[in-house]
Amino acid sequence: RINDQDISPDRFNNLVNQQLQNARSTGQVLNDFQIQRIRNSAWDNLVQDVLVSQEVKRLNLTASNDEVMWHLENNPPPFLTQNPSFQTDGLFDIVKYRQALANPQGNEWIPIEAFMRETYIPNYKLQKMIDQSIVITADDIRDEFISKNTKFTVTAAHITSTKVAKEESEVTLDEVTKRYEATINSYKHDELRSISYVFWSKKPSKEDSVTTEDFAKKLYKRAKSGENFSKLANEYSMDPSNQGAKNGDLGWFGKNRMVKAFEEAAFNAKKNQIVGPVKSNFGYHIIYVRDYKNNEQGEKEVLASHILLKVETSPTTISKIKKDAILFSYDAEDSGFDKAIEENSLTIASYEKFDHSTYNIPSIGGLRPAIRFAFNSKIDDISDVIENDKYFVVCRLDDIKKPGFKNLEEVKSRIERDLKSEKSRESAREEANNILIKLTSEGSVLEKIIDQGDNIDGFKNESKTLTEGFPSIGKSDQINGALLNASPGDLIGPLKTNRGYAILQLIDHEEFDSSAFSNQTSQIRDAIYNRKQNQFFQSWIDNLKNDAKIIDN
């Protein structure tokens, strides 16, 4: 639910499935982390689309028929400009496009006009309203040009937090306690749940392995009898790299490129020989060695194709594993969870103090139904059999912790880490100030301080553009701004970096190239505009999200 608008699970799931399909169409094998990231991305996109639509409605942004036609003719959306039908030599052809627009072959433009009227133009108007806040000054353009094109020669002493003496960053329990009490509101937590669970892996059985090996033997005989190896590979190979009918081709490869069993079989075979089935961690391989050669280093290489048959869990095996899980769930209901575990010689796992937004379960991966069970149940309730791609799971709800604050022990290590980091950084700042005093009051030279300082990361006369950044200190707006406003010979700092504090001396910089600047002004202005447009829109949508009432079930 987003504000007062209900979002159907089907709408969200369709978005997720679409993104999963797009990712898998490239041959990518997705793990639980990647799947969760796709789900999060789909949810963020959905929230953004809904909030934008709600804002368009609130502002009463609409489109007239004349506006629809004007935008179709002069400002077509990307899906039209990128349509090959309206391109010439890979580029959008406005003449070809307008001819098609003026000569419809049927009702093909009606849904496009509806999209322009209901979505594209209202959103375009909203974007223009947000863009009104964008201001680009002449100084912005000049600074951007200098940052990208002008080399600054700099000498710098960088005092990093890691170089600070360890004793200077030690913290006491009293300091930790005081910080905890002062920042306790940052340790709030929503309601938390804890579960115990048992799980059954959906791994192939011995029978599955035997079945796969038997089929591999049959394919081997077919290939040996003269059937076209490429056609067999395209039909049966389960190697992801063979997608798109690549005939099982592995190309040329030398030793130590393939798993041991595969390599031994391939290098021991003769030219035009078919060998197999060869078992590896990937499954069973049937290998067709097409040729041999020696590379420039005189090392033997093989040109080969293969058919890979993976050992997959059969429906029969899945059914048996699920039956074991179901029978356990019955025992757990009748005899109790712990006793059923003991009687079935299973291993219990637990997951403590997780909130409603949790997705992954330790050892299991993504399993949102288990999270929903935990938050919709009473203590000692036992779940039905829950499953994901890899496991069947049965859970018991062990504990409910009401909303409140994490105790000191739960956050102690985090607070200690923060305090140590702050102390180290403060010590680095003090050391940088001491260096500045030596340079300004005692007449010391920065190069000598760099040479003599064991706790200093420094460099001398390094020439870089500001967008490239400098060794050790990296890039930051603060450093860039200081150098842009400095003159040769100036000492700058201490300036805060990601790792500590730095003292810089500007040795020199290249002359401003007014001719190149004139040629690049328009391009730079457009780049700044696009960057600010994205920043302003993201800030605007973030504010909408912060003010919205969003419920994610």
C-alpha positions as CSV (number, residue, x, y, z in Angstrom):
1,R,0.0,0.0,0.0
2,I,1.4,3.4,-1.0
3,N,-0.4,6.3,0.7
4,D,-4.1,5.4,0.0
5,Q,-3.5,3.3,-3.0
6,D,-3.4,-0.5,-2.8
7,I,-0.8,-2.3,-4.8
8,S,-1.7,-5.8,-5.9
9,P,0.9,-8.6,-5.4
10,D,0.4,-9.5,-9.1
11,R,1.6,-6.1,-10.2
12,F,4.7,-6.4,-8.1
13,N,5.4,-10.0,-9.0
14,N,5.0,-9.2,-12.7
15,L,7.7,-6.6,-12.4
16,V,10.0,-8.9,-10.6
17,N,9.5,-11.7,-13.1
18,Q,10.1,-9.4,-16.0
19,Q,13.4,-8.2,-14.5
20,L,14.4,-11.8,-13.6
21,Q,13.6,-12.9,-17.2
22,N,15.7,-10.0,-18.6
23,A,18.7,-11.0,-16.4
24,R,18.4,-14.7,-17.2
25,S,18.0,-14.1,-20.9
26,T,21.7,-13.1,-20.9
27,G,22.7,-16.5,-19.6
28,Q,23.2,-15.2,-16.1
29,V,22.7,-17.7,-13.2
30,L,21.2,-15.7,-10.4
31,N,22.0,-16.4,-6.7
32,D,19.8,-15.5,-3.8
33,F,21.5,-12.1,-3.2
34,Q,21.0,-11.1,-6.9
35,I,17.4,-12.2,-6.8
36,Q,16.8,-10.1,-3.7
37,R,18.5,-7.2,-5.3
38,I,16.2,-7.5,-8.3
39,R,13.2,-7.7,-6.0
40,N,14.3,-4.5,-4.1
41,S,14.9,-2.7,-7.4
42,A,11.5,-3.7,-8.7
43,W,9.9,-2.5,-5.5
44,D,11.8,0.8,-5.6
45,N,10.7,1.3,-9.3
46,L,7.1,0.5,-8.4
47,V,7.1,3.0,-5.5
48,Q,8.6,5.7,-7.7
49,D,6.1,5.1,-10.5
50,V,3.1,5.2,-8.1
51,L,4.3,8.3,-6.3
52,V,5.0,10.1,-9.6
53,S,1.5,9.2,-10.8
54,Q,-0.1,10.4,-7.6
55,E,1.8,13.7,-7.8
56,V,0.7,14.1,-11.4
57,K,-2.9,13.6,-10.4
58,R,-2.5,16.0,-7.4
59,L,-1.1,18.7,-9.7
60,N,-3.8,18.0,-12.3
61,L,-1.2,17.7,-15.1
62,T,-3.0,16.6,-18.3
63,A,-2.4,16.7,-22.0
64,S,-4.5,18.0,-24.8
65,N,-4.9,16.5,-28.3
66,D,-2.7,19.3,-29.7
67,E,0.0,18.6,-27.1
68,V,-0.1,14.9,-28.0
69,M,0.5,15.6,-31.7
70,W,3.2,18.2,-31.0
71,H,5.2,15.8,-28.8
72,L,4.7,12.9,-31.2
73,E,6.1,15.0,-34.0
74,N,8.8,16.9,-32.1
75,N,9.6,15.1,-28.8
76,P,9.0,11.3,-29.3
77,P,9.8,9.0,-26.4
78,P,12.9,6.8,-26.5
79,F,11.0,3.6,-27.4
80,L,10.1,5.3,-30.7
81,T,13.5,6.9,-31.4
82,Q,15.2,3.6,-30.7
83,N,12.8,1.6,-32.9
84,P,14.8,0.2,-35.9
85,S,11.8,1.0,-38.1
86,F,12.5,4.6,-37.6
87,Q,16.3,4.5,-38.0
88,T,18.8,4.8,-40.8
89,D,22.2,3.3,-40.3
90,G,21.4,2.9,-36.6
91,L,20.4,6.5,-36.0
92,F,16.9,8.0,-35.5
93,D,15.6,9.3,-38.9
94,I,13.1,12.1,-38.2
95,V,12.0,12.1,-41.8
96,K,11.3,8.4,-41.9
97,Y,9.5,8.7,-38.5
98,R,7.3,11.6,-39.5
99,Q,6.3,9.8,-42.8
100,A,5.2,6.8,-40.7
101,L,3.3,9.1,-38.3
102,A,1.6,10.8,-41.2
103,N,0.6,7.6,-43.0
104,P,-0.8,5.1,-40.4
105,Q,-1.5,1.6,-41.7
106,G,-4.2,1.0,-39.2
107,N,-4.8,1.7,-35.5
108,E,-1.1,1.2,-34.5
109,W,-0.8,4.8,-33.2
110,I,-3.8,4.7,-30.9
111,P,-2.2,3.0,-27.9
112,I,0.9,5.2,-28.4
113,E,-1.3,8.3,-28.3
114,A,-3.0,7.0,-25.2
115,F,0.4,6.5,-23.5
116,M,1.5,10.0,-24.6
117,R,-1.7,11.5,-23.1
118,E,-1.9,9.6,-19.9
119,T,1.7,9.1,-18.9
120,Y,4.5,10.6,-21.1
121,I,3.4,14.2,-21.4
122,P,2.1,14.6,-17.8
123,N,5.4,13.2,-16.5
124,Y,7.3,15.4,-18.9
125,K,5.5,18.5,-17.5
126,L,6.3,17.3,-14.0
127,Q,9.9,17.0,-14.9
128,K,10.0,20.5,-16.3
129,M,8.5,21.8,-13.0
130,I,11.3,20.1,-11.1
131,D,13.9,21.4,-13.6
132,Q,12.9,25.0,-12.8
133,S,15.1,24.9,-9.7
134,I,18.2,24.1,-11.8
135,V,20.7,27.0,-12.0
136,I,24.0,26.8,-14.0
137,T,26.4,29.7,-13.6
138,A,29.3,30.7,-15.8
139,D,31.6,29.7,-12.9
140,D,30.0,26.3,-12.8
141,I,30.9,25.7,-16.4
142,R,34.4,27.2,-16.0
143,D,35.2,25.1,-12.9
144,E,33.9,21.9,-14.7
145,F,36.2,22.6,-17.6
146,I,39.2,23.2,-15.4
147,S,38.5,20.1,-13.4
148,K,38.6,17.9,-16.5
149,N,41.2,19.6,-18.6
150,T,43.7,21.4,-16.4
151,K,46.5,19.6,-14.6
152,F,47.5,20.8,-11.1
153,T,50.9,20.0,-9.8
154,V,50.6,19.3,-6.1
155,T,52.8,18.2,-3.1
156,A,50.8,16.8,-0.2
157,A,51.2,15.2,3.2
158,H,48.4,12.9,4.1
159,I,48.0,11.8,7.7
160,T,45.7,8.8,7.7
161,S,43.7,7.4,10.6
162,T,45.5,4.0,10.2
163,K,48.9,5.7,10.8
164,V,47.8,7.0,14.2
165,A,49.2,5.3,17.3
166,K,46.9,2.6,18.5
167,E,46.8,3.8,22.1
168,E,45.4,7.2,20.9
169,S,42.3,5.4,19.6
170,E,41.5,3.2,22.6
171,V,38.1,3.6,24.1
172,T,36.8,2.9,27.6
173,L,33.5,1.2,28.7
174,D,32.5,4.6,30.2
175,E,32.9,6.3,26.8
176,V,30.9,3.5,25.1
177,T,28.1,3.8,27.7
178,K,27.8,7.5,27.4
179,R,27.7,7.4,23.6
180,Y,25.0,4.7,23.8
181,E,22.9,6.8,26.2
182,A,23.3,9.9,24.1
183,T,22.4,8.2,20.8
184,I,19.9,5.6,22.1
185,N,17.2,6.7,19.6
186,S,19.4,5.5,16.8
187,Y,19.1,2.0,18.1
188,K,15.3,1.7,17.9
189,H,14.0,-1.5,16.5
190,D,10.6,-2.7,15.3
191,E,9.0,-5.8,16.5
192,L,11.5,-8.7,16.2
193,R,10.9,-12.5,15.8
194,S,13.0,-15.5,16.4
195,I,12.5,-19.0,14.8
196,S,14.0,-22.5,14.9
197,Y,13.9,-24.5,11.7
198,V,14.9,-27.7,10.0
199,F,15.5,-28.0,6.2
200,W,15.9,-30.6,3.5
201,S,18.1,-29.9,0.5
202,K,16.7,-30.5,-2.9
203,K,19.9,-32.2,-4.1
204,P,19.9,-35.0,-6.7
205,S,19.8,-38.6,-5.5
206,K,22.1,-41.4,-6.5
207,E,19.3,-42.6,-8.8
208,D,19.3,-39.2,-10.5
209,S,23.1,-39.4,-11.1
210,V,22.8,-43.0,-12.5
211,T,19.9,-41.9,-14.8
212,T,22.0,-39.0,-16.1
213,E,25.0,-41.2,-16.7
214,D,22.9,-43.7,-18.6
215,F,21.6,-41.0,-20.8
216,A,25.1,-39.6,-21.4
217,K,26.2,-43.1,-22.5
218,K,23.3,-43.3,-25.0
219,L,24.3,-39.9,-26.4
220,Y,27.9,-41.0,-26.6
221,K,26.9,-44.0,-28.6
222,R,24.8,-41.9,-30.9
223,A,27.6,-39.5,-31.5
224,K,30.1,-42.3,-32.1
225,S,27.7,-43.9,-34.6
226,G,27.9,-40.9,-36.8
227,E,25.1,-38.5,-35.7
228,N,25.9,-34.9,-36.1
229,F,27.7,-33.8,-32.9
230,S,26.7,-30.1,-33.3
231,K,23.0,-31.0,-33.6
232,L,23.2,-33.2,-30.5
233,A,25.0,-30.5,-28.6
234,N,22.4,-27.9,-29.5
235,E,19.6,-30.2,-28.6
236,Y,20.9,-31.7,-25.3
237,S,23.8,-29.7,-23.9
238,M,23.0,-28.0,-20.6
239,D,26.2,-25.7,-20.7
240,P,24.9,-22.1,-20.3
241,S,27.7,-20.9,-22.7
242,N,26.0,-23.0,-25.4
243,Q,22.9,-20.8,-25.5
244,G,22.1,-19.6,-29.0
245,A,23.0,-22.9,-30.7
246,K,26.8,-22.7,-30.5
247,N,27.3,-26.4,-31.4
248,G,28.9,-27.1,-28.0
249,D,32.1,-25.3,-29.3
250,L,34.7,-24.6,-26.6
251,G,37.3,-23.1,-28.9
252,W,41.0,-23.6,-28.4
253,F,42.3,-24.2,-24.8
254,G,45.5,-25.2,-23.1
255,K,46.2,-27.0,-19.9
256,N,44.9,-25.8,-16.5
257,R,41.9,-24.2,-18.2
258,M,39.4,-27.0,-17.6
259,V,38.6,-29.2,-14.6
260,K,41.1,-32.0,-14.2
261,A,38.9,-35.0,-15.4
262,F,37.8,-33.0,-18.5
263,E,41.4,-31.9,-19.3
264,E,42.9,-35.4,-19.0
265,A,40.2,-36.9,-21.3
266,A,40.6,-34.1,-23.9
267,F,44.4,-34.1,-24.0
268,N,44.7,-37.9,-24.0
269,A,42.2,-38.3,-26.9
270,K,43.2,-38.4,-30.6
271,K,42.2,-35.9,-33.3
272,N,38.5,-36.4,-34.3
273,Q,37.9,-38.8,-31.4
274,I,34.8,-38.6,-29.3
275,V,35.3,-39.6,-25.6
276,G,33.1,-39.9,-22.6
277,P,31.1,-39.8,-20.6
278,V,33.5,-37.9,-18.3
279,K,32.3,-37.0,-14.9
280,S,33.1,-33.7,-13.3
281,N,31.6,-31.4,-10.7
282,F,29.5,-29.9,-13.5
283,G,28.0,-33.2,-14.6
284,Y,28.7,-35.6,-17.4
285,H,30.6,-34.5,-20.5
286,I,30.8,-36.0,-24.0
287,I,33.9,-34.6,-25.6
288,Y,34.6,-34.3,-29.3
289,V,38.3,-33.4,-29.9
290,R,38.5,-31.7,-33.3
291,D,42.1,-30.7,-33.5
292,Y,45.5,-30.1,-31.8
293,K,48.2,-27.5,-32.2
294,N,51.2,-26.0,-30.4
295,N,50.8,-22.3,-29.5
296,E,53.6,-19.7,-29.8
297,Q,55.1,-20.9,-26.5
298,G,55.2,-24.4,-27.9
299,E,52.5,-25.6,-25.5
300,K,49.8,-28.0,-26.7
301,E,46.3,-26.7,-27.2
302,V,43.1,-28.6,-28.0
303,L,40.1,-27.5,-30.1
304,A,37.1,-29.3,-28.8
305,S,33.3,-29.3,-28.5
306,H,31.3,-31.0,-25.7
307,I,27.8,-31.9,-24.5
308,L,27.2,-31.3,-20.9
309,L,24.5,-33.2,-19.0
310,K,24.0,-31.8,-15.5
311,V,22.8,-34.1,-12.8
312,E,19.4,-32.5,-11.8
313,T,17.0,-33.4,-9.1
314,S,14.2,-35.5,-10.6
315,P,10.5,-34.9,-9.8
316,T,10.5,-38.3,-8.1
317,T,13.4,-37.3,-5.8
318,I,11.7,-33.9,-5.1
319,S,8.5,-35.7,-4.2
320,K,10.3,-38.0,-1.8
321,I,12.2,-35.1,-0.1
322,K,9.0,-33.2,0.2
323,K,7.2,-36.2,1.7
324,D,10.0,-36.5,4.3
325,A,9.4,-32.8,5.2
326,I,5.6,-33.2,5.4
327,L,5.9,-36.3,7.6
328,F,8.2,-34.4,9.9
329,S,5.7,-31.5,10.1
330,Y,3.0,-34.0,11.2
331,D,5.3,-35.5,13.8
332,A,6.2,-32.0,15.1
333,E,2.5,-31.1,15.5
334,D,1.8,-34.4,17.3
335,S,4.9,-34.8,19.4
336,G,6.4,-31.4,19.6
337,F,9.1,-29.8,17.4
338,D,12.1,-30.8,19.5
339,K,11.1,-34.4,20.0
340,A,10.3,-34.8,16.3
341,I,13.8,-33.5,15.5
342,E,15.4,-36.0,17.9
343,E,13.3,-38.9,16.5
344,N,14.1,-38.1,12.9
345,S,17.8,-37.4,13.7
346,L,17.7,-33.9,12.2
347,T,19.8,-30.9,12.8
348,I,18.1,-27.8,14.2
349,A,19.0,-24.3,13.1
350,S,17.9,-20.9,14.5
351,Y,17.6,-17.3,13.4
352,E,17.1,-14.7,16.1
353,K,15.7,-11.2,16.3
354,F,14.9,-10.4,12.6
355,D,12.4,-7.8,11.5
356,H,9.6,-7.8,9.0
357,S,11.7,-6.6,6.1
358,T,14.1,-9.6,6.3
359,Y,14.4,-11.7,3.2
360,N,17.2,-14.3,3.7
361,I,17.3,-17.1,6.3
362,P,20.8,-18.4,7.3
363,S,21.9,-21.5,5.3
364,I,18.6,-21.3,3.3
365,G,18.7,-18.0,1.3
366,G,15.7,-16.1,0.3
367,L,12.5,-17.3,2.0
368,R,10.0,-14.6,2.5
369,P,7.2,-17.1,3.3
370,A,9.1,-18.0,6.5
371,I,9.3,-14.4,7.5
372,R,5.5,-14.0,6.9
373,F,4.9,-17.1,9.0
374,A,6.9,-15.7,11.8
375,F,5.0,-12.4,11.9
376,N,1.6,-14.0,11.5
377,S,2.0,-16.7,14.2
378,K,2.0,-17.2,17.9
379,I,4.9,-18.6,19.9
380,D,5.4,-22.3,19.4
381,D,3.3,-22.4,16.2
382,I,4.8,-24.7,13.6
383,S,4.7,-23.8,9.9
384,D,3.6,-25.9,7.0
385,V,6.3,-27.0,4.6
386,I,7.9,-23.9,3.0
387,E,10.2,-24.1,0.1
388,N,12.5,-22.1,-2.2
389,D,14.6,-23.3,-5.2
390,K,17.0,-25.2,-3.0
391,Y,15.3,-26.3,0.2
392,F,12.1,-27.5,2.0
393,V,11.8,-25.9,5.4
394,V,9.6,-26.3,8.5
395,C,9.8,-23.5,11.1
396,R,8.7,-23.0,14.7
397,L,8.2,-19.5,16.2
398,D,10.3,-19.2,19.3
399,D,10.1,-15.6,20.5
400,I,8.5,-12.2,19.9
401,K,10.3,-9.1,20.9
402,K,8.2,-6.0,21.1
403,P,9.4,-2.7,19.5
404,G,12.0,-1.0,21.7
405,F,15.8,-0.3,21.8
406,K,18.7,-2.6,21.3
407,N,20.6,-3.2,24.5
408,L,24.2,-2.0,25.0
409,E,25.7,-5.5,24.4
410,E,24.0,-5.7,21.0
411,V,25.6,-2.5,19.8
412,K,28.7,-2.3,21.9
413,S,31.1,-3.4,19.1
414,R,29.6,-1.0,16.7
415,I,29.9,2.0,19.1
416,E,33.5,1.0,19.9
417,R,34.3,0.9,16.2
418,D,32.8,4.4,15.7
419,L,34.6,5.9,18.7
420,K,37.9,4.4,17.6
421,S,37.4,5.8,14.2
422,E,36.5,9.3,15.5
423,K,39.5,9.3,17.9
424,S,41.9,8.2,15.1
425,R,40.5,10.9,12.8
426,E,40.8,13.5,15.5
427,S,44.4,12.5,16.1
428,A,45.1,12.7,12.4
429,R,43.6,16.2,12.4
430,E,45.8,17.3,15.3
431,E,48.9,16.0,13.6
432,A,48.0,17.8,10.4
433,N,47.6,21.0,12.3
434,N,51.0,20.5,13.9
435,I,52.5,20.1,10.4
436,L,50.8,23.3,9.3
437,I,52.3,25.1,12.3
438,K,55.7,23.9,11.4
439,L,55.3,25.1,7.8
440,T,53.9,28.5,8.6
441,S,55.7,29.4,11.9
442,E,58.9,27.5,11.8
443,G,59.8,27.7,8.1
444,S,59.8,24.0,7.5
445,V,59.5,22.6,4.0
446,L,56.6,20.3,3.1
447,E,58.9,17.9,1.1
448,K,61.2,17.4,4.1
449,I,58.3,16.7,6.4
450,I,57.1,14.1,4.0
451,D,60.5,12.5,3.9
452,Q,60.9,12.5,7.7
453,G,57.4,11.5,8.7
454,D,56.9,7.7,9.3
455,N,53.1,8.3,9.8
456,I,52.6,10.2,6.6
457,D,51.4,9.1,3.2
458,G,52.8,11.8,0.9
459,F,53.7,12.6,-2.7
460,K,55.7,15.3,-4.4
461,N,55.1,17.3,-7.6
462,E,52.2,15.0,-8.7
463,S,50.4,16.4,-11.8
464,K,46.8,15.4,-12.2
465,T,43.4,16.8,-13.3
466,L,40.9,17.3,-10.5
467,T,38.7,14.6,-12.0
468,E,41.6,12.1,-11.9
469,G,42.3,12.8,-8.2
470,F,45.6,12.4,-6.4
471,P,47.4,9.4,-4.9
472,S,46.3,8.5,-1.4
473,I,44.0,11.5,-0.9
474,G,41.6,10.7,-3.8
475,K,39.0,13.1,-4.9
476,S,36.5,15.4,-3.0
477,D,34.6,18.6,-3.7
478,Q,36.4,20.2,-0.8
479,I,39.9,19.4,-2.2
480,N,38.8,20.4,-5.7
481,G,37.3,23.7,-4.5
482,A,40.4,24.6,-2.5
483,L,42.7,23.9,-5.5
484,L,40.5,25.9,-7.9
485,N,40.8,28.9,-5.6
486,A,44.5,28.6,-4.8
487,S,47.5,30.2,-6.4
488,P,50.9,28.5,-7.0
489,G,52.8,28.4,-3.7
490,D,49.7,28.4,-1.5
491,L,49.5,26.0,1.4
492,I,46.0,24.4,1.8
493,G,44.5,22.5,4.7
494,P,44.1,20.6,6.8
495,L,41.5,19.2,4.5
496,K,39.4,16.2,5.5
497,T,39.7,13.1,3.3
498,N,38.1,9.7,3.4
499,R,41.1,8.4,5.3
500,G,42.3,11.3,7.4
501,Y,43.5,14.8,6.8
502,A,45.8,16.3,4.2
503,I,48.1,19.4,3.9
504,L,48.5,20.4,0.2
505,Q,50.8,22.8,-1.5
506,L,49.9,23.9,-5.0
507,I,53.2,24.0,-7.0
508,D,51.7,25.0,-10.4
509,H,48.9,24.5,-12.8
510,E,48.5,24.6,-16.5
511,E,47.3,27.7,-18.2
512,F,43.6,28.1,-18.9
513,D,42.9,27.1,-22.5
514,S,40.2,29.6,-23.6
515,S,39.9,28.2,-27.1
516,A,39.2,24.7,-25.9
517,F,36.8,26.1,-23.3
518,S,34.9,28.0,-25.9
519,N,34.5,24.8,-28.0
520,Q,33.4,22.7,-25.0
521,T,31.1,25.2,-23.3
522,S,27.8,23.9,-24.7
523,Q,28.7,20.3,-24.1
524,I,29.8,21.0,-20.5
525,R,26.6,23.0,-19.9
526,D,24.5,20.0,-21.1
527,A,26.5,17.6,-18.9
528,I,26.0,19.7,-15.8
529,Y,22.3,20.1,-16.6
530,N,21.8,16.4,-17.0
531,R,23.7,15.7,-13.8
532,K,21.7,18.3,-11.8
533,Q,18.5,17.1,-13.4
534,N,19.1,13.6,-12.0
535,Q,20.2,15.0,-8.6
536,F,17.2,17.3,-8.3
537,F,14.7,14.5,-9.4
538,Q,16.3,12.0,-7.0
539,S,16.1,14.5,-4.1
540,W,12.5,15.3,-5.0
541,I,11.5,11.6,-5.2
542,D,13.4,10.9,-1.9
543,N,11.3,13.6,-0.2
544,L,8.1,12.1,-1.6
545,K,9.2,8.7,-0.2
546,N,10.0,10.1,3.2
547,D,6.6,11.8,3.4
548,A,4.6,8.8,2.0
549,K,2.9,6.1,4.0
550,I,4.3,2.9,2.5
551,I,3.4,-0.5,3.7
552,D,5.4,-3.4,2.3
553,N,3.9,-6.8,3.1
